[in-house]
């Protein structure tokens, strides 16, 4: 039986990290072009004797460049599938450990070589972006990376809550109806939010339109955002310098910051 920590790590990859494939395939022109005429179902899965289905996974349905992501849901109709022998192997692989024992079976690669190569290019781009230790040089890549981090963190916190992470679920259970958001000044297209109420949570992409968020972690620019998101800068110093603006009580910033670090620890080890 897999440990609780391995299961939570796996849920982060299936529900928060892998859905970023859709973002990259849509936002990077040379990758988007590869899926313009695709009619393909992709799946990333791991064998898991602890569940009735015998494995877990996330799959994508792509039609003429339009992506549908089915997080933590399996299909029997995948044209291309990366199947890992265990959730531990999947976790290790997506943390950057590519030892032979962690490599997946590559189903459909021979029958659909073009589709397989295109999918691998997106996965490698995701690994390259999220595995970077220093911020990228160009503004477009900075923007994309901040967006991916916002989506990963909002979905990651919600995923940990839904899967019973003790501290996060306790916080969510005690919470009234509140919305927490991440934003960058003058870039409403780069934002995400998390709605929490009485133990339930839902992550969303973009701005929350129905009301003013209860708390927003706002950055003055992409560099400032990456300084915090990549654990380069100190949060308190960033606040003092005006790089990070807490729209709400500071104690909520510290709390959300702690949950962000926990998501990062699961995703990066």
Residue pairs with C-beta under 8 A, 6 or more apart in sequence:
1 50
2 10
2 48
2 50
2 86
2 87
2 88
5 266
6 87
6 88
6 91
7 50
7 87
7 163
8 160
8 163
8 165
8 266
9 87
9 91
9 266
9 267
10 46
10 56
10 87
10 90
10 91
11 72
11 159
11 160
11 163
12 156
12 159
12 160
12 263
12 266
12 267
13 90
13 91
13 94
13 267
14 44
14 56
14 57
14 58
14 71
14 72
15 58
15 71
15 72
15 155
15 156
15 159
16 151
16 152
16 153
16 155
16 156
16 159
16 263
16 267
17 94
17 126
17 130
17 152
17 156
17 267
18 44
18 58
18 69
18 71
19 58
19 69
19 71
19 151
19 155
20 126
20 130
20 148
20 151
20 152
21 60
21 67
21 69
21 119
21 122
21 123
21 126
22 60
22 67
22 69
23 144
23 147
23 148
23 151
24 31
24 122
24 125
24 126
24 129
24 144
24 148
25 31
25 32
25 35
25 62
25 67
25 122
26 32
26 65
26 67
27 144
27 147
28 125
28 144
31 118
31 121
31 122
31 125
32 65
34 118
34 121
35 62
35 65
35 67
35 118
36 64
36 65
37 64
37 65
38 62
38 63
38 64
38 65
38 115
38 118
39 62
39 63
39 64
40 62
40 79
40 80
40 112
40 115
40 119
41 59
41 60
41 61
41 62
41 75
41 77
41 78
41 79
41 80
42 59
42 60
42 62
42 78
42 79
42 80
42 81
42 115
42 119
43 57
43 58
43 59
43 60
43 74
43 75
43 78
43 80
43 81
43 82
43 83
44 57
44 58
44 59
44 81
44 82
44 84
44 90
44 104
45 55
45 56
45 57
45 58
45 74
45 81
45 82
45 83
45 84
46 55
46 56
46 57
46 83
46 84
46 85
46 86
46 87
46 89
46 90
47 54
47 55
47 83
47 84
47 85
47 86
48 54
48 55
48 56
48 86
48 87
53 74
55 74
55 83
56 72
56 74
56 87
57 72
57 73
57 74
57 81
58 69
58 70
58 71
58 72
58 73
59 70
59 73
59 74
59 75
59 78
60 67
60 68
60 69
60 70
61 67
61 68
61 70
62 68
78 107
78 108
79 108
79 111
79 112
79 115
80 106
80 107
80 108
80 109
80 112
80 115
80 116
80 119
81 105
81 106
81 107
81 108
82 104
82 105
82 106
82 107
83 104
83 105
83 107
84 90
84 93
84 102
84 104
84 105
85 104
85 105
89 101
89 102
89 103
89 104
90 104
92 99
92 102
93 102
93 103
93 104
94 127
95 267
95 268
95 269
96 127
96 131
106 116
108 115
108 116
109 116
126 148
129 141
129 144
129 145
129 148
130 148
130 152
130 267
130 268
131 268
132 145
132 230
133 230
134 230
134 232
135 142
135 145
135 223
135 226
135 227
135 230
135 232
136 142
136 145
139 222
142 222
142 223
142 226
143 187
143 190
143 222
145 226
145 229
146 184
146 190
146 219
146 222
146 225
146 226
146 229
147 189
147 190
147 192
149 225
149 226
149 229
150 182
150 190
150 191
150 192
151 192
151 203
151 205
152 263
152 267
153 182
153 192
153 229
153 260
153 263
153 264
154 180
154 182
154 192
154 193
154 194
154 203
154 204
154 205
155 203
156 263
156 266
156 267
157 168
157 194
157 201
157 203
157 256
157 259
157 260
157 263
158 194
158 201
158 202
158 203
160 168
160 169
160 259
160 262
160 263
160 266
161 168
161 169
161 171
161 172
161 196
161 199
161 201
162 201
165 262
167 259
167 262
168 259
168 262
169 199
171 196
171 255
171 259
172 196
172 198
172 199
172 200
172 201
173 198
173 199
175 196
175 197
175 198
175 199
176 197
176 198
177 195
177 196
177 197
177 198
178 195
178 196
178 197
178 214
178 215
179 193
179 194
179 195
179 196
179 208
179 211
179 213
179 214
179 215
180 193
180 194
180 196
180 213
180 214
180 215
180 216
180 217
180 252
180 256
181 191
181 192
181 193
181 194
181 207
181 208
181 213
181 215
181 216
181 217
182 191
182 192
182 193
182 216
182 217
182 218
183 190
183 191
183 207
183 216
183 217
183 218
183 219
184 190
184 191
184 218
184 219
184 220
184 221
184 222
184 225
185 218
185 219
185 220
185 221
187 222
188 206
188 207
189 206
190 222
191 205
191 206
191 207
192 203
192 204
192 205
192 206
193 203
193 204
193 206
193 207
193 208
193 213
194 201
194 202
194 203
194 204
195 201
195 202
195 204
195 208
213 247
213 248
214 248
214 252
215 246
215 247
215 248
215 249
215 252
215 253
215 256
216 245
216 246
216 247
216 248
217 244
217 246
217 247
217 253
217 256
217 257
218 244
218 245
218 246
218 247
219 225
219 228
219 243
219 244
219 245
220 242
220 243
220 244
220 245
221 243
224 233
224 238
224 243
224 244
226 232
227 233
227 238
227 243
228 235
228 238
228 244
229 260
231 261
231 264
233 243
235 244
235 253
235 254
235 257
238 244
239 245
239 246
239 250
239 253
246 252
246 253
